[in-house]
Amino acid sequence: MMEEAQDRARNVADAVFDGLRQIGDVSYAILPKDMAHALGDLKKAVLSQVRCVVDWELGWIDERVAGGDKLREEWREKCRHT
């Protein structure tokens, strides 16, 4: 019973994804070939830059958390001495 429900949900999800893929294909097919490729390259370049920004932000967060740990430990040591 549970497996049948999962299969149905998977079939629905596959149908939705197929529909979205078709819409995406059509959105590029209506453009001239060189324009479609240029647009695709532009989108990939923008997303690549977004990925770089996200990676930078993740690294920055890790550094701040590590800095916070260090500062917290320094405060703890100062409290022990006083």
C-alpha positions in Angstrom: 0.0 0.0 0.0 2.7 2.4 1.0 4.9 1.5 -2.0 1.9 2.0 -4.3 1.4 5.5 -2.9 5.1 6.3 -3.4 4.9 5.1 -7.0 1.9 7.3 -7.6 3.7 10.3 -6.1 6.8 9.6 -8.1 4.7 9.3 -11.3 3.1 12.7 -10.5 6.5 14.3 -9.8 7.9 12.9 -13.1 5.0 14.2 -15.0 5.4 17.7 -13.5 9.1 17.7 -14.2 8.5 16.5 -17.8 6.1 19.4 -18.2 8.6 21.9 -16.8 11.3 20.5 -19.1 9.0 20.9 -22.1 8.3 24.5 -21.1 12.0 25.1 -20.8 12.7 23.6 -24.2 10.0 25.6 -25.8 11.3 28.9 -24.2 14.6 28.3 -25.9 13.2 26.9 -29.1 11.3 30.1 -29.9 14.6 32.0 -30.0 17.0 32.0 -32.9 19.8 29.4 -32.2 22.6 31.8 -31.6 20.5 33.9 -29.3 19.3 30.8 -27.3 22.9 29.7 -26.9 24.0 33.2 -25.8 21.2 33.4 -23.3 22.1 30.0 -21.9 25.7 31.1 -21.6 24.7 34.3 -19.9 22.5 32.5 -17.4 25.3 30.0 -16.6 27.8 32.8 -16.1 25.4 34.6 -13.7 24.7 31.4 -11.8 28.4 30.7 -11.6 29.0 34.1 -10.0 26.1 33.5 -7.6 27.7 30.2 -6.7 31.0 32.1 -6.0 29.3 34.6 -3.8 27.5 31.8 -1.9 30.8 29.9 -1.5 32.5 33.1 -0.2 29.6 33.7 2.2 29.8 30.2 3.5 33.5 30.5 4.1 33.0 33.9 5.8 30.4 32.4 8.1 32.8 29.5 9.0 35.5 32.0 9.8 33.2 34.2 12.0 32.0 31.1 13.9 35.6 30.1 14.5 36.4 33.6 15.5 33.5 33.6 17.9 34.7 30.4 19.4 38.2 31.8 19.9 36.8 35.1 21.5 34.4 33.1 23.7 37.4 31.0 25.0 39.4 34.2 25.6 36.5 35.6 27.6 36.2 32.4 29.6 39.9 32.5 30.4 39.7 36.1 31.5 36.8 35.3 33.8 38.7 32.4 35.4 41.6 34.8 36.2 39.5 37.4 37.8 
